[in-house]
Amino acid sequence: MVSSQPQGLNLERLVKSAVNLLKIVRSETPDIIVALSFGKDSLVTLDLCTRIFEKIYAFYLYRLPGVKIIEKYRRLVKRRYKNLKKVMMVPHFDLSRIFRNAVLMPHWRGLEETPSVSFREVEDYVRLETGVEWVAYGWRRNESINRALIFKKCGGIDFNACRVFPIWQWQIKHVYAYLDMQKIPRPPLLGRKNQGGFDFHPEALKYLRDHEPETWRRWLECFPFSPVMLCSEESESHAI
């Protein structure tokens, strides 16, 4: 049960709506996959799914394996949810573009031969490994124009693609209110504004440099030009 809520958030109504969407999927399958970035939205989505489904299989798309802050939250969710059977660590599909275009690295020989990998191919790989068709995502319609257009067509559930978006109508205040009420630790903001997870954003790189020096060393082995991005970002900040 969701405990008492701040007035004006309509959180109880939004939770009921999210649960109803998940119950539609539950009528077709007892199990579900959750796309887990360990950001705020995916943590809420995971928590909601554990109420409805017998078995949960999550997957995380990494840019670099073994980042300590990610492993911390991986352990947290595995301890918290008994019906979470596995958290798969899968290379991010965007790494194929990153390596082909030598982003933050020299043009090493053979990079242009890196195979192209799509989001759908990664999703289908996880389906094949788990034997589960339906995937839950923590996407929200007010995050971007593209997502708003997606939800204008599907309204939170895409039967053709076997995807469900239980918190698609939520605002960021609802997400944080839910995390606090369920006593789920708020994840740090490692990427773009109001987003969790870990990507090539300067704030994420600063976190590695300042808090995980060993991980930062491994990161530089793959992406040795990263300090240039940080120097540029910090120079712009000082200039403002």
KOLTIVEX-801896 format. One record per residue (C-alpha): residue in one letter; chain; x, y, z. Coordinates in steps of 0.1 Angstrom, whole numbers, plus 5000, padded with zeros to 4 digits. Each point is the difference from the previous one (the first is absolute). Layout:
<pts>
PT   rest   kette      x      y      z
PT      A       A      X      Y      Z
...
</pts>
This chain:
<pts>
PT   rest   kette      x      y      z
PT      M       A   5000   5000   5000
PT      V       A   5011   5036   4993
PT      S       A   5001   5019   5033
PT      S       A   4987   5035   5006
PT      Q       A   5009   5024   4972
PT      P       A   5007   5037   4996
PT      Q       A   4968   5019   4990
PT      G       A   4996   5009   4963
PT      L       A   5022   4973   4986
PT      N       A   4972   4976   4991
PT      L       A   5025   4972   5006
PT      E       A   4974   4974   5011
PT      R       A   4981   5005   4967
PT      L       A   5032   4997   4980
PT      V       A   5011   4968   5018
PT      K       A   4966   4984   4994
PT      S       A   5002   5009   4963
PT      A       A   5035   4985   4998
PT      V       A   4989   4968   5017
PT      N       A   4970   4997   4977
PT      L       A   5023   5001   4970
PT      L       A   5023   4974   5015
PT      K       A   4970   4978   5008
PT      I       A   4990   5000   4963
PT      V       A   5035   4986   4992
PT      R       A   4997   4976   5030
PT      S       A   4968   4985   4984
PT      E       A   5023   4988   4972
PT      T       A   5031   4990   5019
PT      P       A   5011   4994   5036
PT      D       A   5035   5014   4994
PT      I       A   5015   5032   4986
PT      I       A   5033   5016   4990
PT      V       A   5008   5034   5015
PT      A       A   5025   5024   4982
PT      L       A   5020   5012   5030
PT      S       A   5023   5030   4998
PT      F       A   5001   5004   5038
PT      G       A   4987   5035   4995
PT      K       A   4969   5012   5019
PT      D       A   4974   4990   4973
PT      S       A   5012   4965   4995
PT      L       A   5002   4994   5037
PT      V       A   4963   5010   5004
PT      T       A   4991   4978   4970
PT      L       A   5018   4970   5015
PT      D       A   4983   5005   5034
PT      L       A   4965   5001   4983
PT      C       A   5008   4969   4980
PT      T       A   5010   4980   5030
PT      R       A   4965   5005   5014
PT      I       A   4983   4984   4970
PT      F       A   5023   4974   4984
PT      E       A   5012   4967   5013
PT      K       A   5035   5003   4985
PT      I       A   5020   5031   4989
PT      Y       A   5029   5000   4977
PT      A       A   5018   5033   4998
PT      F       A   5028   5012   4976
PT      Y       A   5024   5028   5003
PT      L       A   5018   5015   4969
PT      Y       A   5036   5009   5010
PT      R       A   5026   5022   4984
PT      L       A   5026   4985   5023
PT      P       A   4996   4970   5022
PT      G       A   5007   5000   5037
PT      V       A   4991   5037   5008
PT      K       A   4997   4999   5038
PT      I       A   4970   5023   5004
PT      I       A   4981   4978   4975
PT      E       A   5010   4968   5018
PT      K       A   4988   5016   5033
PT      Y       A   4965   5004   4986
PT      R       A   5001   4966   4983
PT      R       A   5007   4984   5034
PT      L       A   4973   5022   5016
PT      V       A   4972   4989   4977
PT      K       A   5011   4963   5002
PT      R       A   4997   5001   5038
PT      R       A   4967   5019   5000
PT      Y       A   4980   4980   4975
PT      K       A   4998   4962   5004
PT      N       A   4982   4995   4967
PT      L       A   5028   5018   4981
PT      K       A   5017   4970   4985
PT      K       A   5028   5016   4981
PT      V       A   5015   5034   4991
PT      M       A   5017   4995   4966
PT      M       A   5030   5023   4992
PT      V       A   4999   5005   4963
PT      P       A   5023   5023   4978
PT      H       A   4981   5032   4990
PT      F       A   4989   5000   4964
PT      D       A   5015   5035   4996
PT      L       A   5035   4986   5005
PT      S       A   4999   4988   4964
PT      R       A   4996   5036   4988
PT      I       A   5025   5013   5026
PT      F       A   5027   4976   4987
PT      R       A   4993   5004   4963
PT      N       A   5003   5038   5004
PT      A       A   5029   4999   5024
PT      V       A   4983   5021   5026
PT      L       A   5024   5012   5027
PT      M       A   5027   4977   4986
PT      P       A   5026   4999   4973
PT      H       A   4990   4985   4966
PT      W       A   5014   4966   5008
PT      R       A   5003   4977   4971
PT      G       A   4969   4978   4994
PT      L       A   4975   5022   5018
PT      E       A   4981   5006   4967
PT      E       A   4993   4962   5000
PT      T       A   4981   5001   5033
PT      P       A   4966   4984   4993
PT      S       A   4969   5022   5002
PT      V       A   4977   4990   5029
PT      S       A   4965   5014   5004
PT      F       A   4979   5005   5031
PT      R       A   4975   4974   4988
PT      E       A   5028   4974   4995
PT      V       A   5011   5004   5036
PT      E       A   4964   4998   5012
PT      D       A   4995   4968   4980
PT      Y       A   5032   4985   5014
PT      V       A   4987   5006   5035
PT      R       A   4967   4984   4990
PT      L       A   5018   4970   4986
PT      E       A   5021   4996   5031
PT      T       A   4971   5002   5024
PT      G       A   4972   4984   4980
PT      V       A   4978   5030   5009
PT      E       A   4983   5022   4973
PT      W       A   4987   5031   5019
PT      V       A   5023   5028   5010
PT      A       A   4992   5028   5025
PT      Y       A   5017   5034   4995
PT      G       A   5001   5030   5023
PT      W       A   4994   5025   4972
PT      R       A   4979   5031   5007
PT      R       A   4982   5022   4974
PT      N       A   5013   5033   5013
PT      E       A   5037   4990   4996
PT      S       A   5002   5008   4963
PT      I       A   4979   5008   4969
PT      N       A   5009   4965   4986
PT      R       A   4986   4983   5030
PT      A       A   4969   5022   5000
PT      L       A   4994   4989   4964
PT      I       A   5005   4963   5009
PT      F       A   4974   5002   5028
PT      K       A   4976   5020   4978
PT      K       A   4998   4968   4979
PT      C       A   5001   4973   5026
PT      G       A   4987   5014   5033
PT      G       A   5024   4982   5022
PT      I       A   4999   4965   4985
PT      D       A   5012   4988   4966
PT      F       A   4986   4966   4992
PT      N       A   5018   4996   4967
PT      A       A   5034   5006   5016
PT      C       A   4991   4983   5033
PT      R       A   5011   5030   5020
PT      V       A   4982   5017   5030
PT      F       A   5007   5034   5015
PT      P       A   4983   5001   5034
PT      I       A   5011   5035   5011
PT      W       A   4996   5017   4966
PT      Q       A   4976   5026   5015
PT      W       A   5021   5008   5031
PT      Q       A   5020   5032   5006
PT      I       A   5033   5001   5017
PT      K       A   4984   5011   5033
PT      H       A   4979   4968   5000
PT      V       A   5031   4978   4994
PT      Y       A   5019   5015   5029
PT      A       A   4970   4999   5023
PT      Y       A   4995   4963   4992
PT      L       A   5037   4992   5007
PT      D       A   4998   5018   5033
PT      M       A   4968   4983   5011
PT      Q       A   5012   4966   4991
PT      K       A   5034   5008   5017
PT      I       A   5019   4993   4968
PT      P       A   5033   5020   5002
PT      R       A   5001   5028   4974
PT      P       A   5027   4992   4974
PT      P       A   5026   5027   4993
PT      L       A   4996   5021   4968
PT      L       A   5029   4987   4980
PT      G       A   4989   5012   4966
PT      R       A   4979   5026   4984
PT      K       A   4977   5022   5020
PT      N       A   4975   4981   5021
PT      Q       A   5012   4966   4986
PT      G       A   5017   4972   5017
PT      G       A   5019   4972   4984
PT      F       A   5035   5004   4986
PT      D       A   5011   5013   4966
PT      F       A   5026   5023   4984
PT      H       A   4986   5031   5016
PT      P       A   5028   5022   5016
PT      E       A   4983   4997   5034
PT      A       A   5002   4962   4999
PT      L       A   5037   5002   4990
PT      K       A   5007   5024   5028
PT      Y       A   4984   4976   5025
PT      L       A   5023   4972   4988
PT      R       A   5031   5022   5002
PT      D       A   4992   5013   5034
PT      H       A   4984   4970   5017
PT      E       A   5012   4968   4982
PT      P       A   5036   5006   4990
PT      E       A   5006   4963   4991
PT      T       A   4969   5000   4978
PT      W       A   5011   5033   4984
PT      R       A   5034   4984   4992
PT      R       A   4982   4971   4982
PT      W       A   4977   5025   4982
PT      L       A   5030   5019   4987
PT      E       A   5014   4968   4985
PT      C       A   4970   4999   4977
PT      F       A   4993   5037   4997
PT      P       A   5033   5018   5005
PT      F       A   4988   5034   4987
PT      S       A   4974   5004   5028
PT      P       A   5021   5025   5020
PT      V       A   4997   5024   4970
PT      M       A   4962   4999   5004
PT      L       A   5003   5008   5037
PT      C       A   5025   5028   4995
PT      S       A   4977   5016   4974
PT      E       A   4970   4996   5023
PT      E       A   5018   5014   5030
PT      S       A   5015   5029   4980
PT      E       A   4965   5010   4989
PT      S       A   4987   4998   5035
PT      H       A   5027   5023   5013
PT      A       A   4994   5025   4971
PT      I       A   4963   5005   5010
</pts>
